[in-house]
């Protein structure tokens, strides 16, 4: 995955482009080490909703482990604010 996460620049998310903006937010927060309950508080959603998003992310990326998902976010340099940026 290229690192095109510069301020004001459109994002090239590569394989992460299949994710919705909300899923990118969840993935970014997972990459910061937040647990589902913490992510739920940040996004004002239920823990069940966050877990559903995490499951959907895993299906789309073919990754079934939360730690591996967090590693994907970290390697991509994904930040919470990136979810709302224009995509390439």
PyMOL Python script that loads the backbone (N, CA, C, O; Angstrom):
from pymol import cmd

cmd.read_pdbstr("""\
ATOM      1  N   UNK A   1       0.831  -1.172   0.000  1.00  0.00           N
ATOM      2  CA  UNK A   1       0.000   0.000   0.000  1.00  0.00           C
ATOM      3  C   UNK A   1       0.880   1.242   0.000  1.00  0.00           C
ATOM      4  O   UNK A   1       1.761   1.393   0.847  1.00  0.00           O
ATOM      5  N   UNK A   2       0.640   2.101  -0.930  1.00  0.00           N
ATOM      6  CA  UNK A   2       1.399   3.339  -0.977  1.00  0.00           C
ATOM      7  C   UNK A   2       0.991   4.264   0.155  1.00  0.00           C
ATOM      8  O   UNK A   2      -0.110   4.142   0.692  1.00  0.00           O
ATOM      9  N   UNK A   3       1.843   5.159   0.510  1.00  0.00           N
ATOM     10  CA  UNK A   3       1.548   6.085   1.603  1.00  0.00           C
ATOM     11  C   UNK A   3       1.230   7.448   1.006  1.00  0.00           C
ATOM     12  O   UNK A   3       2.087   8.331   0.961  1.00  0.00           O
ATOM     13  N   UNK A   4      -0.022   7.615   0.544  1.00  0.00           N
ATOM     14  CA  UNK A   4      -0.448   8.882  -0.041  1.00  0.00           C
ATOM     15  C   UNK A   4      -1.357   9.614   0.930  1.00  0.00           C
ATOM     16  O   UNK A   4      -2.362  10.195   0.522  1.00  0.00           O
ATOM     17  N   UNK A   5      -1.019   9.592   2.195  1.00  0.00           N
ATOM     18  CA  UNK A   5      -1.879  10.161   3.223  1.00  0.00           C
ATOM     19  C   UNK A   5      -1.439  11.570   3.607  1.00  0.00           C
ATOM     20  O   UNK A   5      -1.448  11.920   4.788  1.00  0.00           O
ATOM     21  N   UNK A   6      -1.063  12.364   2.642  1.00  0.00           N
ATOM     22  CA  UNK A   6      -0.630  13.728   2.923  1.00  0.00           C
ATOM     23  C   UNK A   6      -1.831  14.647   3.056  1.00  0.00           C
ATOM     24  O   UNK A   6      -2.854  14.436   2.405  1.00  0.00           O
ATOM     25  N   UNK A   7      -1.711  15.647   3.883  1.00  0.00           N
ATOM     26  CA  UNK A   7      -2.803  16.596   4.104  1.00  0.00           C
ATOM     27  C   UNK A   7      -3.209  17.244   2.789  1.00  0.00           C
ATOM     28  O   UNK A   7      -2.360  17.700   2.023  1.00  0.00           O
ATOM     29  N   UNK A   8      -4.514  17.283   2.535  1.00  0.00           N
ATOM     30  CA  UNK A   8      -5.029  17.925   1.341  1.00  0.00           C
ATOM     31  C   UNK A   8      -4.913  17.088   0.079  1.00  0.00           C
ATOM     32  O   UNK A   8      -5.408  17.492  -0.974  1.00  0.00           O
ATOM     33  N   UNK A   9      -4.278  15.943   0.160  1.00  0.00           N
ATOM     34  CA  UNK A   9      -4.104  15.077  -0.992  1.00  0.00           C
ATOM     35  C   UNK A   9      -5.178  13.994  -0.992  1.00  0.00           C
ATOM     36  O   UNK A   9      -5.536  13.479   0.067  1.00  0.00           O
ATOM     37  N   UNK A  10      -5.702  13.640  -2.185  1.00  0.00           N
ATOM     38  CA  UNK A  10      -6.620  12.497  -2.248  1.00  0.00           C
ATOM     39  C   UNK A  10      -5.896  11.231  -1.812  1.00  0.00           C
ATOM     40  O   UNK A  10      -4.688  11.096  -2.004  1.00  0.00           O
ATOM     41  N   UNK A  11      -6.640  10.315  -1.231  1.00  0.00           N
ATOM     42  CA  UNK A  11      -6.055   9.080  -0.722  1.00  0.00           C
ATOM     43  C   UNK A  11      -6.088   7.976  -1.758  1.00  0.00           C
ATOM     44  O   UNK A  11      -7.084   7.800  -2.459  1.00  0.00           O
ATOM     45  N   UNK A  12      -4.999   7.237  -1.853  1.00  0.00           N
ATOM     46  CA  UNK A  12      -4.959   5.987  -2.599  1.00  0.00           C
ATOM     47  C   UNK A  12      -4.911   4.900  -1.540  1.00  0.00           C
ATOM     48  O   UNK A  12      -3.859   4.626  -0.962  1.00  0.00           O
ATOM     49  N   UNK A  13      -6.049   4.290  -1.292  1.00  0.00           N
ATOM     50  CA  UNK A  13      -6.152   3.314  -0.211  1.00  0.00           C
ATOM     51  C   UNK A  13      -5.788   1.903  -0.629  1.00  0.00           C
ATOM     52  O   UNK A  13      -5.746   1.001   0.208  1.00  0.00           O
ATOM     53  N   UNK A  14      -5.527   1.699  -1.900  1.00  0.00           N
ATOM     54  CA  UNK A  14      -5.181   0.355  -2.359  1.00  0.00           C
ATOM     55  C   UNK A  14      -6.250  -0.639  -1.953  1.00  0.00           C
ATOM     56  O   UNK A  14      -7.431  -0.402  -2.205  1.00  0.00           O
ATOM     57  N   UNK A  15      -5.870  -1.745  -1.331  1.00  0.00           N
ATOM     58  CA  UNK A  15      -6.834  -2.773  -0.936  1.00  0.00           C
ATOM     59  C   UNK A  15      -7.874  -2.297   0.089  1.00  0.00           C
ATOM     60  O   UNK A  15      -8.935  -2.905   0.230  1.00  0.00           O
ATOM     61  N   UNK A  16      -7.569  -1.223   0.791  1.00  0.00           N
ATOM     62  CA  UNK A  16      -8.509  -0.712   1.794  1.00  0.00           C
ATOM     63  C   UNK A  16      -9.646   0.085   1.159  1.00  0.00           C
ATOM     64  O   UNK A  16     -10.583   0.479   1.854  1.00  0.00           O
ATOM     65  N   UNK A  17      -9.579   0.326  -0.139  1.00  0.00           N
ATOM     66  CA  UNK A  17     -10.594   1.120  -0.821  1.00  0.00           C
ATOM     67  C   UNK A  17     -11.970   0.452  -0.813  1.00  0.00           C
ATOM     68  O   UNK A  17     -12.974   1.112  -1.079  1.00  0.00           O
ATOM     69  N   UNK A  18     -12.029  -0.836  -0.515  1.00  0.00           N
ATOM     70  CA  UNK A  18     -13.317  -1.542  -0.459  1.00  0.00           C
ATOM     71  C   UNK A  18     -14.098  -1.182   0.799  1.00  0.00           C
ATOM     72  O   UNK A  18     -15.278  -1.515   0.915  1.00  0.00           O
ATOM     73  N   UNK A  19     -13.448  -0.505   1.740  1.00  0.00           N
ATOM     74  CA  UNK A  19     -14.084  -0.185   3.017  1.00  0.00           C
ATOM     75  C   UNK A  19     -14.865   1.120   2.939  1.00  0.00           C
ATOM     76  O   UNK A  19     -14.494   2.043   2.214  1.00  0.00           O
ATOM     77  N   UNK A  20     -15.950   1.177   3.698  1.00  0.00           N
ATOM     78  CA  UNK A  20     -16.722   2.412   3.815  1.00  0.00           C
ATOM     79  C   UNK A  20     -15.958   3.387   4.718  1.00  0.00           C
ATOM     80  O   UNK A  20     -14.989   3.010   5.377  1.00  0.00           O
ATOM     81  N   UNK A  21     -16.403   4.624   4.734  1.00  0.00           N
ATOM     82  CA  UNK A  21     -15.772   5.615   5.620  1.00  0.00           C
ATOM     83  C   UNK A  21     -15.858   5.178   7.077  1.00  0.00           C
ATOM     84  O   UNK A  21     -14.884   5.313   7.817  1.00  0.00           O
ATOM     85  N   UNK A  22     -16.990   4.664   7.493  1.00  0.00           N
ATOM     86  CA  UNK A  22     -17.146   4.209   8.885  1.00  0.00           C
ATOM     87  C   UNK A  22     -16.209   3.049   9.175  1.00  0.00           C
ATOM     88  O   UNK A  22     -15.598   2.999  10.243  1.00  0.00           O
ATOM     89  N   UNK A  23     -16.089   2.114   8.238  1.00  0.00           N
ATOM     90  CA  UNK A  23     -15.186   0.981   8.436  1.00  0.00           C
ATOM     91  C   UNK A  23     -13.738   1.455   8.520  1.00  0.00           C
ATOM     92  O   UNK A  23     -12.954   0.903   9.292  1.00  0.00           O
ATOM     93  N   UNK A  24     -13.372   2.472   7.737  1.00  0.00           N
ATOM     94  CA  UNK A  24     -12.020   3.030   7.835  1.00  0.00           C
ATOM     95  C   UNK A  24     -11.786   3.664   9.199  1.00  0.00           C
ATOM     96  O   UNK A  24     -10.697   3.550   9.762  1.00  0.00           O
ATOM     97  N   UNK A  25     -12.813   4.336   9.731  1.00  0.00           N
ATOM     98  CA  UNK A  25     -12.689   4.919  11.076  1.00  0.00           C
ATOM     99  C   UNK A  25     -12.449   3.820  12.102  1.00  0.00           C
ATOM    100  O   UNK A  25     -11.559   3.932  12.946  1.00  0.00           O
ATOM    101  N   UNK A  26     -13.239   2.768  12.028  1.00  0.00           N
ATOM    102  CA  UNK A  26     -13.090   1.652  12.973  1.00  0.00           C
ATOM    103  C   UNK A  26     -11.707   1.032  12.830  1.00  0.00           C
ATOM    104  O   UNK A  26     -11.038   0.768  13.829  1.00  0.00           O
ATOM    105  N   UNK A  27     -11.277   0.801  11.599  1.00  0.00           N
ATOM    106  CA  UNK A  27      -9.962   0.199  11.371  1.00  0.00           C
ATOM    107  C   UNK A  27      -8.846   1.095  11.895  1.00  0.00           C
ATOM    108  O   UNK A  27      -7.899   0.608  12.514  1.00  0.00           O
ATOM    109  N   UNK A  28      -8.949   2.391  11.654  1.00  0.00           N
ATOM    110  CA  UNK A  28      -7.928   3.322  12.148  1.00  0.00           C
ATOM    111  C   UNK A  28      -7.850   3.289  13.672  1.00  0.00           C
ATOM    112  O   UNK A  28      -6.761   3.304  14.247  1.00  0.00           O
ATOM    113  N   UNK A  29      -9.005   3.244  14.315  1.00  0.00           N
ATOM    114  CA  UNK A  29      -9.018   3.209  15.782  1.00  0.00           C
ATOM    115  C   UNK A  29      -8.500   1.879  16.305  1.00  0.00           C
ATOM    116  O   UNK A  29      -7.849   1.839  17.349  1.00  0.00           O
ATOM    117  N   UNK A  30      -8.778   0.792  15.598  1.00  0.00           N
ATOM    118  CA  UNK A  30      -8.182  -0.502  15.959  1.00  0.00           C
ATOM    119  C   UNK A  30      -6.660  -0.405  15.869  1.00  0.00           C
ATOM    120  O   UNK A  30      -5.940  -0.929  16.718  1.00  0.00           O
ATOM    121  N   UNK A  31      -6.191   0.268  14.833  1.00  0.00           N
ATOM    122  CA  UNK A  31      -4.748   0.440  14.646  1.00  0.00           C
ATOM    123  C   UNK A  31      -4.097   1.263  15.743  1.00  0.00           C
ATOM    124  O   UNK A  31      -2.893   1.157  15.978  1.00  0.00           O
ATOM    125  N   UNK A  32      -4.900   2.086  16.418  1.00  0.00           N
ATOM    126  CA  UNK A  32      -4.394   2.869  17.546  1.00  0.00           C
ATOM    127  C   UNK A  32      -4.472   2.084  18.847  1.00  0.00           C
ATOM    128  O   UNK A  32      -4.113   2.594  19.909  1.00  0.00           O
ATOM    129  N   UNK A  33      -4.940   0.843  18.765  1.00  0.00           N
ATOM    130  CA  UNK A  33      -4.976  -0.016  19.938  1.00  0.00           C
ATOM    131  C   UNK A  33      -6.242   0.074  20.763  1.00  0.00           C
ATOM    132  O   UNK A  33      -6.288  -0.451  21.876  1.00  0.00           O
ATOM    133  N   UNK A  34      -7.269   0.725  20.249  1.00  0.00           N
ATOM    134  CA  UNK A  34      -8.516   0.846  21.007  1.00  0.00           C
ATOM    135  C   UNK A  34      -9.317  -0.448  20.950  1.00  0.00           C
ATOM    136  O   UNK A  34      -9.346  -1.132  19.926  1.00  0.00           O
ATOM    137  N   UNK A  35      -9.958  -0.767  22.050  1.00  0.00           N
ATOM    138  CA  UNK A  35     -10.852  -1.919  22.128  1.00  0.00           C
ATOM    139  C   UNK A  35     -12.223  -1.514  21.592  1.00  0.00           C
ATOM    140  O   UNK A  35     -12.504  -0.327  21.423  1.00  0.00           O
ATOM    141  N   UNK A  36     -13.072  -2.502  21.327  1.00  0.00           N
ATOM    142  CA  UNK A  36     -14.400  -2.243  20.769  1.00  0.00           C
ATOM    143  C   UNK A  36     -15.197  -1.264  21.632  1.00  0.00           C
ATOM    144  O   UNK A  36     -15.865  -0.380  21.096  1.00  0.00           O
ATOM    145  N   UNK A  37     -15.139  -1.406  22.944  1.00  0.00           N
ATOM    146  CA  UNK A  37     -15.893  -0.505  23.831  1.00  0.00           C
ATOM    147  C   UNK A  37     -15.388   0.933  23.716  1.00  0.00           C
ATOM    148  O   UNK A  37     -16.179   1.876  23.752  1.00  0.00           O
ATOM    149  N   UNK A  38     -14.079   1.100  23.579  1.00  0.00           N
ATOM    150  CA  UNK A  38     -13.506   2.440  23.433  1.00  0.00           C
ATOM    151  C   UNK A  38     -13.892   3.050  22.083  1.00  0.00           C
ATOM    152  O   UNK A  38     -14.220   4.234  22.001  1.00  0.00           O
ATOM    153  N   UNK A  39     -13.851   2.238  21.033  1.00  0.00           N
ATOM    154  CA  UNK A  39     -14.240   2.706  19.704  1.00  0.00           C
ATOM    155  C   UNK A  39     -15.710   3.104  19.711  1.00  0.00           C
ATOM    156  O   UNK A  39     -16.086   4.113  19.115  1.00  0.00           O
ATOM    157  N   UNK A  40     -16.535   2.318  20.381  1.00  0.00           N
ATOM    158  CA  UNK A  40     -17.972   2.616  20.478  1.00  0.00           C
ATOM    159  C   UNK A  40     -18.194   3.983  21.117  1.00  0.00           C
ATOM    160  O   UNK A  40     -19.057   4.740  20.672  1.00  0.00           O
ATOM    161  N   UNK A  41     -17.432   4.302  22.144  1.00  0.00           N
ATOM    162  CA  UNK A  41     -17.564   5.616  22.796  1.00  0.00           C
ATOM    163  C   UNK A  41     -17.156   6.740  21.858  1.00  0.00           C
ATOM    164  O   UNK A  41     -17.844   7.757  21.768  1.00  0.00           O
ATOM    165  N   UNK A  42     -16.038   6.562  21.156  1.00  0.00           N
ATOM    166  CA  UNK A  42     -15.543   7.591  20.245  1.00  0.00           C
ATOM    167  C   UNK A  42     -16.551   7.862  19.131  1.00  0.00           C
ATOM    168  O   UNK A  42     -16.792   9.014  18.772  1.00  0.00           O
ATOM    169  N   UNK A  43     -17.136   6.799  18.589  1.00  0.00           N
ATOM    170  CA  UNK A  43     -18.041   6.931  17.442  1.00  0.00           C
ATOM    171  C   UNK A  43     -19.510   7.045  17.834  1.00  0.00           C
ATOM    172  O   UNK A  43     -20.378   7.162  16.969  1.00  0.00           O
ATOM    173  N   UNK A  44     -19.788   7.011  19.132  1.00  0.00           N
ATOM    174  CA  UNK A  44     -21.165   7.110  19.638  1.00  0.00           C
ATOM    175  C   UNK A  44     -22.053   6.018  19.037  1.00  0.00           C
ATOM    176  O   UNK A  44     -23.157   6.277  18.559  1.00  0.00           O
ATOM    177  N   UNK A  45     -21.533   4.792  19.078  1.00  0.00           N
ATOM    178  CA  UNK A  45     -22.242   3.614  18.586  1.00  0.00           C
ATOM    179  C   UNK A  45     -22.185   2.550  19.663  1.00  0.00           C
ATOM    180  O   UNK A  45     -21.453   2.687  20.643  1.00  0.00           O
ATOM    181  N   UNK A  46     -22.958   1.491  19.481  1.00  0.00           N
ATOM    182  CA  UNK A  46     -22.929   0.391  20.439  1.00  0.00           C
ATOM    183  C   UNK A  46     -21.718  -0.510  20.161  1.00  0.00           C
ATOM    184  O   UNK A  46     -21.171  -0.514  19.059  1.00  0.00           O
ATOM    185  N   UNK A  47     -21.322  -1.259  21.169  1.00  0.00           N
ATOM    186  CA  UNK A  47     -20.226  -2.212  21.013  1.00  0.00           C
ATOM    187  C   UNK A  47     -20.613  -3.242  19.954  1.00  0.00           C
ATOM    188  O   UNK A  47     -19.773  -3.661  19.157  1.00  0.00           O
ATOM    189  N   UNK A  48     -21.873  -3.645  19.945  1.00  0.00           N
ATOM    190  CA  UNK A  48     -22.346  -4.619  18.949  1.00  0.00           C
ATOM    191  C   UNK A  48     -22.160  -4.069  17.534  1.00  0.00           C
ATOM    192  O   UNK A  48     -21.730  -4.800  16.641  1.00  0.00           O
ATOM    193  N   UNK A  49     -22.474  -2.812  17.322  1.00  0.00           N
ATOM    194  CA  UNK A  49     -22.300  -2.188  16.008  1.00  0.00           C
ATOM    195  C   UNK A  49     -20.831  -2.171  15.610  1.00  0.00           C
ATOM    196  O   UNK A  49     -20.494  -2.455  14.460  1.00  0.00           O
ATOM    197  N   UNK A  50     -19.962  -1.842  16.548  1.00  0.00           N
ATOM    198  CA  UNK A  50     -18.523  -1.807  16.266  1.00  0.00           C
ATOM    199  C   UNK A  50     -18.030  -3.203  15.920  1.00  0.00           C
ATOM    200  O   UNK A  50     -17.238  -3.368  14.993  1.00  0.00           O
ATOM    201  N   UNK A  51     -18.485  -4.200  16.649  1.00  0.00           N
ATOM    202  CA  UNK A  51     -18.076  -5.575  16.350  1.00  0.00           C
ATOM    203  C   UNK A  51     -18.577  -6.013  14.979  1.00  0.00           C
ATOM    204  O   UNK A  51     -17.891  -6.755  14.276  1.00  0.00           O
ATOM    205  N   UNK A  52     -19.762  -5.563  14.595  1.00  0.00           N
ATOM    206  CA  UNK A  52     -20.283  -5.875  13.258  1.00  0.00           C
ATOM    207  C   UNK A  52     -19.412  -5.217  12.194  1.00  0.00           C
ATOM    208  O   UNK A  52     -19.082  -5.841  11.186  1.00  0.00           O
ATOM    209  N   UNK A  53     -19.040  -3.962  12.415  1.00  0.00           N
ATOM    210  CA  UNK A  53     -18.136  -3.290  11.474  1.00  0.00           C
ATOM    211  C   UNK A  53     -16.815  -4.049  11.373  1.00  0.00           C
ATOM    212  O   UNK A  53     -16.294  -4.257  10.277  1.00  0.00           O
ATOM    213  N   UNK A  54     -16.281  -4.458  12.511  1.00  0.00           N
ATOM    214  CA  UNK A  54     -15.008  -5.187  12.512  1.00  0.00           C
ATOM    215  C   UNK A  54     -15.127  -6.501  11.743  1.00  0.00           C
ATOM    216  O   UNK A  54     -14.221  -6.869  10.996  1.00  0.00           O
ATOM    217  N   UNK A  55     -16.235  -7.202  11.925  1.00  0.00           N
ATOM    218  CA  UNK A  55     -16.462  -8.446  11.188  1.00  0.00           C
ATOM    219  C   UNK A  55     -16.543  -8.183   9.689  1.00  0.00           C
ATOM    220  O   UNK A  55     -15.980  -8.932   8.890  1.00  0.00           O
ATOM    221  N   UNK A  56     -17.250  -7.113   9.309  1.00  0.00           N
ATOM    222  CA  UNK A  56     -17.374  -6.773   7.891  1.00  0.00           C
ATOM    223  C   UNK A  56     -16.025  -6.389   7.285  1.00  0.00           C
ATOM    224  O   UNK A  56     -15.718  -6.759   6.151  1.00  0.00           O
ATOM    225  N   UNK A  57     -15.232  -5.654   8.040  1.00  0.00           N
ATOM    226  CA  UNK A  57     -13.885  -5.298   7.590  1.00  0.00           C
ATOM    227  C   UNK A  57     -13.077  -6.572   7.364  1.00  0.00           C
ATOM    228  O   UNK A  57     -12.411  -6.728   6.339  1.00  0.00           O
ATOM    229  N   UNK A  58     -13.145  -7.466   8.321  1.00  0.00           N
ATOM    230  CA  UNK A  58     -12.421  -8.730   8.216  1.00  0.00           C
ATOM    231  C   UNK A  58     -12.827  -9.539   6.996  1.00  0.00           C
ATOM    232  O   UNK A  58     -11.977 -10.112   6.315  1.00  0.00           O
ATOM    233  N   UNK A  59     -14.123  -9.585   6.719  1.00  0.00           N
ATOM    234  CA  UNK A  59     -14.604 -10.314   5.535  1.00  0.00           C
ATOM    235  C   UNK A  59     -14.085  -9.671   4.261  1.00  0.00           C
ATOM    236  O   UNK A  59     -13.620 -10.362   3.354  1.00  0.00           O
ATOM    237  N   UNK A  60     -14.165  -8.356   4.192  1.00  0.00           N
ATOM    238  CA  UNK A  60     -13.730  -7.648   2.987  1.00  0.00           C
ATOM    239  C   UNK A  60     -12.227  -7.793   2.743  1.00  0.00           C
ATOM    240  O   UNK A  60     -11.783  -7.902   1.600  1.00  0.00           O
ATOM    241  N   UNK A  61     -11.454  -7.792   3.823  1.00  0.00           N
ATOM    242  CA  UNK A  61      -9.998  -7.880   3.704  1.00  0.00           C
ATOM    243  C   UNK A  61      -9.482  -9.306   3.850  1.00  0.00           C
ATOM    244  O   UNK A  61      -8.285  -9.565   3.726  1.00  0.00           O
ATOM    245  N   UNK A  62     -10.411 -10.231   4.119  1.00  0.00           N
ATOM    246  CA  UNK A  62     -10.057 -11.646   4.322  1.00  0.00           C
ATOM    247  C   UNK A  62      -9.053 -11.823   5.467  1.00  0.00           C
ATOM    248  O   UNK A  62      -8.068 -12.554   5.365  1.00  0.00           O
ATOM    249  N   UNK A  63      -9.355 -11.119   6.554  1.00  0.00           N
ATOM    250  CA  UNK A  63      -8.536 -11.190   7.766  1.00  0.00           C
ATOM    251  C   UNK A  63      -9.493 -11.434   8.928  1.00  0.00           C
ATOM    252  O   UNK A  63     -10.414 -10.649   9.154  1.00  0.00           O
ATOM    253  N   UNK A  64      -9.274 -12.525   9.666  1.00  0.00           N
ATOM    254  CA  UNK A  64     -10.227 -12.891  10.716  1.00  0.00           C
ATOM    255  C   UNK A  64      -9.731 -12.623  12.127  1.00  0.00           C
ATOM    256  O   UNK A  64     -10.314 -13.128  13.087  1.00  0.00           O
ATOM    257  N   UNK A  65      -8.678 -11.849  12.274  1.00  0.00           N
ATOM    258  CA  UNK A  65      -8.083 -11.613  13.578  1.00  0.00           C
ATOM    259  C   UNK A  65      -7.976 -10.107  13.836  1.00  0.00           C
ATOM    260  O   UNK A  65      -7.479  -9.363  12.990  1.00  0.00           O
ATOM    261  N   UNK A  66      -8.441  -9.665  15.000  1.00  0.00           N
ATOM    262  CA  UNK A  66      -8.429  -8.239  15.344  1.00  0.00           C
ATOM    263  C   UNK A  66      -7.019  -7.659  15.357  1.00  0.00           C
ATOM    264  O   UNK A  66      -6.805  -6.533  14.906  1.00  0.00           O
ATOM    265  N   UNK A  67      -6.072  -8.411  15.863  1.00  0.00           N
ATOM    266  CA  UNK A  67      -4.690  -7.930  15.932  1.00  0.00           C
ATOM    267  C   UNK A  67      -4.119  -7.756  14.520  1.00  0.00           C
ATOM    268  O   UNK A  67      -3.405  -6.790  14.251  1.00  0.00           O
ATOM    269  N   UNK A  68      -4.433  -8.684  13.632  1.00  0.00           N
ATOM    270  CA  UNK A  68      -3.957  -8.561  12.252  1.00  0.00           C
ATOM    271  C   UNK A  68      -4.606  -7.362  11.571  1.00  0.00           C
ATOM    272  O   UNK A  68      -3.958  -6.677  10.779  1.00  0.00           O
ATOM    273  N   UNK A  69      -5.872  -7.100  11.867  1.00  0.00           N
ATOM    274  CA  UNK A  69      -6.534  -5.911  11.319  1.00  0.00           C
ATOM    275  C   UNK A  69      -5.837  -4.643  11.809  1.00  0.00           C
ATOM    276  O   UNK A  69      -5.597  -3.718  11.033  1.00  0.00           O
ATOM    277  N   UNK A  70      -5.519  -4.610  13.087  1.00  0.00           N
ATOM    278  CA  UNK A  70      -4.824  -3.454  13.653  1.00  0.00           C
ATOM    279  C   UNK A  70      -3.470  -3.264  12.978  1.00  0.00           C
ATOM    280  O   UNK A  70      -3.054  -2.135  12.718  1.00  0.00           O
ATOM    281  N   UNK A  71      -2.785  -4.366  12.696  1.00  0.00           N
ATOM    282  CA  UNK A  71      -1.486  -4.285  12.021  1.00  0.00           C
ATOM    283  C   UNK A  71      -1.626  -3.721  10.610  1.00  0.00           C
ATOM    284  O   UNK A  71      -0.763  -2.970  10.153  1.00  0.00           O
ATOM    285  N   UNK A  72      -2.705  -4.077   9.920  1.00  0.00           N
ATOM    286  CA  UNK A  72      -2.957  -3.538   8.581  1.00  0.00           C
ATOM    287  C   UNK A  72      -3.090  -2.021   8.662  1.00  0.00           C
ATOM    288  O   UNK A  72      -2.500  -1.296   7.861  1.00  0.00           O
ATOM    289  N   UNK A  73      -3.863  -1.547   9.627  1.00  0.00           N
ATOM    290  CA  UNK A  73      -4.067  -0.105   9.789  1.00  0.00           C
ATOM    291  C   UNK A  73      -2.749   0.603  10.102  1.00  0.00           C
ATOM    292  O   UNK A  73      -2.476   1.683   9.579  1.00  0.00           O
ATOM    293  N   UNK A  74      -1.950  -0.005  10.946  1.00  0.00           N
ATOM    294  CA  UNK A  74      -0.671   0.580  11.334  1.00  0.00           C
ATOM    295  C   UNK A  74       0.286   0.631  10.147  1.00  0.00           C
ATOM    296  O   UNK A  74       0.923   1.655   9.897  1.00  0.00           O
ATOM    297  N   UNK A  75       0.384  -0.477   9.418  1.00  0.00           N
ATOM    298  CA  UNK A  75       1.288  -0.519   8.254  1.00  0.00           C
ATOM    299  C   UNK A  75       0.871   0.484   7.183  1.00  0.00           C
ATOM    300  O   UNK A  75       1.717   1.056   6.495  1.00  0.00           O
ATOM    301  N   UNK A  76      -0.437   0.692   7.048  1.00  0.00           N
ATOM    302  CA  UNK A  76      -0.948   1.632   6.046  1.00  0.00           C
ATOM    303  C   UNK A  76      -0.815   3.081   6.508  1.00  0.00           C
ATOM    304  O   UNK A  76      -0.985   4.006   5.714  1.00  0.00           O
ATOM    305  N   UNK A  77      -0.512   3.277   7.780  1.00  0.00           N
ATOM    306  CA  UNK A  77      -0.440   4.638   8.312  1.00  0.00           C
ATOM    307  C   UNK A  77      -1.813   5.281   8.391  1.00  0.00           C
ATOM    308  O   UNK A  77      -1.934   6.505   8.349  1.00  0.00           O
ATOM    309  N   UNK A  78      -2.840   4.464   8.506  1.00  0.00           N
ATOM    310  CA  UNK A  78      -4.220   4.947   8.512  1.00  0.00           C
ATOM    311  C   UNK A  78      -4.511   5.727   9.782  1.00  0.00           C
ATOM    312  O   UNK A  78      -4.212   5.281  10.889  1.00  0.00           O
ATOM    313  N   UNK A  79      -5.104   6.908   9.598  1.00  0.00           N
ATOM    314  CA  UNK A  79      -5.497   7.751  10.719  1.00  0.00           C
ATOM    315  C   UNK A  79      -7.005   7.942  10.676  1.00  0.00           C
ATOM    316  O   UNK A  79      -7.625   7.816   9.620  1.00  0.00           O
ATOM    317  N   UNK A  80      -7.583   8.242  11.808  1.00  0.00           N
ATOM    318  CA  UNK A  80      -9.026   8.439  11.922  1.00  0.00           C
ATOM    319  C   UNK A  80      -9.523   9.476  10.920  1.00  0.00           C
ATOM    320  O   UNK A  80     -10.551   9.269  10.276  1.00  0.00           O
ATOM    321  N   UNK A  81      -8.811  10.579  10.784  1.00  0.00           N
ATOM    322  CA  UNK A  81      -9.223  11.671   9.891  1.00  0.00           C
ATOM    323  C   UNK A  81      -9.175  11.270   8.419  1.00  0.00           C
ATOM    324  O   UNK A  81      -9.812  11.918   7.588  1.00  0.00           O
ATOM    325  N   UNK A  82      -8.436  10.222   8.083  1.00  0.00           N
ATOM    326  CA  UNK A  82      -8.343   9.790   6.703  1.00  0.00           C
ATOM    327  C   UNK A  82      -9.652   9.260   6.153  1.00  0.00           C
ATOM    328  O   UNK A  82      -9.852   9.249   4.939  1.00  0.00           O
ATOM    329  N   UNK A  83     -10.533   8.826   7.014  1.00  0.00           N
ATOM    330  CA  UNK A  83     -11.786   8.218   6.576  1.00  0.00           C
ATOM    331  C   UNK A  83     -12.647   9.171   5.761  1.00  0.00           C
ATOM    332  O   UNK A  83     -13.400   8.739   4.889  1.00  0.00           O
ATOM    333  N   UNK A  84     -12.540  10.458   6.037  1.00  0.00           N
ATOM    334  CA  UNK A  84     -13.393  11.441   5.343  1.00  0.00           C
ATOM    335  C   UNK A  84     -12.718  12.117   4.164  1.00  0.00           C
ATOM    336  O   UNK A  84     -13.333  12.946   3.492  1.00  0.00           O
ATOM    337  N   UNK A  85     -11.485  11.782   3.906  1.00  0.00           N
ATOM    338  CA  UNK A  85     -10.771  12.414   2.808  1.00  0.00           C
ATOM    339  C   UNK A  85     -11.262  11.891   1.460  1.00  0.00           C
ATOM    340  O   UNK A  85     -11.792  10.786   1.350  1.00  0.00           O
ATOM    341  N   UNK A  86     -11.065  12.722   0.446  1.00  0.00           N
ATOM    342  CA  UNK A  86     -11.388  12.320  -0.925  1.00  0.00           C
ATOM    343  C   UNK A  86     -10.480  11.165  -1.320  1.00  0.00           C
ATOM    344  O   UNK A  86      -9.296  11.133  -0.985  1.00  0.00           O
ATOM    345  N   UNK A  87     -11.068  10.218  -2.042  1.00  0.00           N
ATOM    346  CA  UNK A  87     -10.281   9.076  -2.489  1.00  0.00           C
ATOM    347  C   UNK A  87      -9.910   9.222  -3.953  1.00  0.00           C
ATOM    348  O   UNK A  87     -10.612   9.869  -4.730  1.00  0.00           O
ATOM    349  N   UNK A  88      -8.785   8.603  -4.312  1.00  0.00           N
ATOM    350  CA  UNK A  88      -8.325   8.647  -5.699  1.00  0.00           C
ATOM    351  C   UNK A  88      -9.239   7.791  -6.533  1.00  0.00           C
ATOM    352  O   UNK A  88      -9.044   7.676  -7.743  1.00  0.00           O
TER     353      UNK A  88
END
""", "prot")
cmd.dss("prot")
cmd.show_as("cartoon", "prot")
cmd.util.cbc("prot")
cmd.orient("prot")
